[in-house]
Amino acid sequence: MTTIQQLVFELESPYAGRPYHVSGNALFQAIAADVDDRTRRELQVSHAMFAPSEYGSYPSEHSQNGYAGKLGGSLPPVESYEDLFLFRDAAQRWLQTSRPRDAQNTMDRQSHGGRLTVAPESFFGVPEHQRNSKRRVKWYIHAYLHSEREGVLPLEESLFDGIQLGGARNYGFGEVSLVDSQVVELDALSFDGLRGYDQYTIELVTSYVLQSEKPGADSQSMPWWWDTSVAGVPGDAPTRDRRLRRREERLVGESVYELATVDHGQLVGYTGNDPVQTAKNGVLRIGTHARFGFGELRVRPASHDRVPERGEVA
C-alpha cells in the first residue's frame, strides 16, 4: 500500500517566491533536518499549491456533492482519485461563481525594501450597509508526502512547527503553521471515474524534468505515451508539429542546479493502455526529481472539459 499524507499550512508571514506554488524541494529541505536518515531517504514531497480560504462547491467529478461551505483551509474527505486534485488546480475551480472568483484567487504583492513578496492575506471591500468595511481572505498551502515503505508516514505534526519556506527566511518571511493533516491509502481510492472511456488526456500538474545539472540525475525524453498532437492548453487547436512550452527552473540546496523542464499546466494526449495505473503513477510522479515534486500528472477522460464553464458561456 502506498501511503499519502496530505498537509495544509497557513501562511503566517509574507512569502518571497513564486505566487503559484512552493517547490517540493523547498518543503523537503525545510523538514529534512528534523527526521532520521531512513525517513529522509524514503520521503517524497510534492509541490505545494496556494489556495484561499473561501466559500465554494465541490466540482462535479468530486465524490462529495454541492455546496461545501468554506474550503481551502482544511481537508475534505478523499474517497476517489479525483478528490486528490481539489486544491491542486491553480484556477481553484471550487470557488463560488457568485463571488469575484478571479480576484479571490489572486495573491496580493507586497514590497519590503525593494524585495517583492506575496501577502499572507487579501482584503476585499464589502457593501456599505454591512457591519464591516472589508473582509479578509487568508491564504493556505496544500502539499502531500508519500512513501512506499511501511512505517515512514505519517510524520509527527510537531515536525512542521516553525518551518519557513521561500527566500529571505532570515528576515522572517515564509513562516507557515500546520493546520490540517490526513492520511490516504492510494490503492484504497476509487478510480471508477477513469474507467470505460476510449480516449484520455494527461494534464501536467507540475513541470516534467528533461535535463538536470544535479550530479547523478538522468536526462529524460518525453514519455512514449504522450501524444503531443493534442498538446497545448484548453482552447488551442491541435497541431501535429506543436512544441510543448518549456521552462527553465532551479533546484536549490547547498548548491544551485539548473533544470530544463516541460512547463506545468499543459495537456497532452494519452496513448497508453492502462489509464488507472498511469493515474497512480502520476500521483507518485514520474521522471527525474520526482521525489521533489516534479512530474506530477493527472489523467482525465478526453470527453471531459477541463473548464466546463466555457460550455455555459458558449
Summary of the structure (lengths in Angstrom):
residues: 314
radius of gyration: 19.6
end to end distance: 44.1
largest distance: 62.9
contacts: 931
relative contact order: 0.20
helix: 18%
strand: 36%
